[in-house]
Structures are given as C-alpha cells and as structure tokens.
C-alpha cells in the first residue's frame, strides 16, 4: 500500500491526539508537517513530535495528499475551503462546520474539485452503540446523556454542535431518517451560545429520543439508556474507554479511503445532515 502524505492544521488539544495516532499508523502514512495560526504553539508541538512546522498552510498543502483539519469549529469552513481549493482530500473534525450553509458550500466545492471529505464523527467507530440500537425501535424510548464540566474549548459553537452532535450523527446513521418533531430548551451561561440543552426528538415509528447535552455540569457522563418493548438497556460509554481506539480506527479508515479508493464511512453529506439537525434543535430551543 502506498503511504499517504498527510498534513495537519491545528496543534491544540485534539490536534495532538491526531498526531499521536497518525504516528502509530506509520505503515499507512507519513506526517509531512503541521500548520497553526498560533506559531509558537505549532512550533512547540512540531518539535515535541519531531515534525516540520509550516508557517504557510499553502506550502503544506502543496506537499501532501490529504489534510486533517483540527482547528476550532468556527474556523472549519475557512480552513477546509483552502484545502479543497488546493485539490487535497480532507478529514475535518466534527462539527463539519458551524452551520449548515457552510457545510453545503464545502460539499459543492468538494464535488466540483473531486475532493473526498471525511468528517470526524468518532462515535461511528464505537461498536457498542450499534449493539445498543440492535433492538425493535417501534415505540421505543431512548435517553442519551452527554455532559461535562466547563472548558473554554468548543465554546465558539453551541453545545448542540459541540457535544450533542455526536449523538445526532449516530441517530442519523442508525435510523436513516429525520425526526418528524423536535422540541428543545437550553441556557447560555458561560458563552455566547447554548451551554446546556435538552432536546426531544420523535420519529415515524413512534421512537422518542431525549438528549441532554451540557458543558457546564459538575460531572462527566456519557450514557445511553433505552426501553425497547419492555426490555431495558443501558450503556456507559466512559466505561468502554480503553477497549478500542475509535480515533485511530477512523484515521485508518480515512487513509485507506485515500490509498485504496475505499468508500468513506462518514462523508460530507453525513456531516451536513448532523449539522442540519443541530441547527434545527438550536432553532427549536428559541421558541
């Protein structure tokens, strides 16, 4: 297999996780270099991992086959558009963009330039969630909790786009339909956007899903609970951590897509659908 030449834009918290996992996937790729608008941080991270720092992102794009974008969510669209304009395949962290209009624009540009897009919805690589939904869904009740203590990271978008979007993508994937009814409520406390939100989604088969997402909680919880025709199921995602490496699995999938022309598991259209649903929940919360 031909190794993929990879560039990374963003050397922050999650960018460093990408570097660590890409280094472990050395049979699949070579990290050509990294770029960050915070030059000091980017140079420091590059030095730590023995990588080359590029202060000009266009020079980096010219040298690679594909680019991973792991910057703050509000900057996704701007950086991703530069990658697409350079004709390079793109892995973009979730949310794909800060709103659906930006995501549609990226998809149009990518299709015109024959650029592949994979969106980093990491829970797609968490097999326990698909086992959870392997039940009759008619008239089922599902309650999802995804809450964390406050961190400034991610506050450039709502908690719906930052945290809840993991679960929205899973629902889109499992159900392959949009909810027929949405109600929601939320609060802004630490940022300009919703910091806590509860959404109620109703689907055509009578399935009802309640999702609580918060980044201003006193504790961290990642849990799915369900009642499926009288059968109770519960999955604590945090208790599953360490059993598999979803980030490494999704990066390997992306690299295989580039080198072997394999299908993309979570493509740009999937990313758009998740952002569209997130936008709809935020709108519902203001009613």
Secondary structure, 3 states (H helix, E strand, C coil): CCCEEEEEECCCHHHHHHHHHHHHCCCCEEEEEEECCCHHHHHHHHHHHCCCECCCHHHHHHCCCEEEECCCHHHHHHHHHHHHHCCCEEEEECCCCCCHHHHHHHHHHHHHHCCCEEEECHHHHCHHHHHHCCCCCCCCEEEEEEECCCCCCCCCCCHHHHHHHHHHHHHHHHHCCCCCEEEEEEECCCCCCCCEEEEEEECCCCCEEEEEEECCCCCCEEEEEEEECCEEEEEEHHHHCCCCCHHHHHHHHHHHHHHHCCCCCCEHHHHHHHHHHHHHHHHHHCC
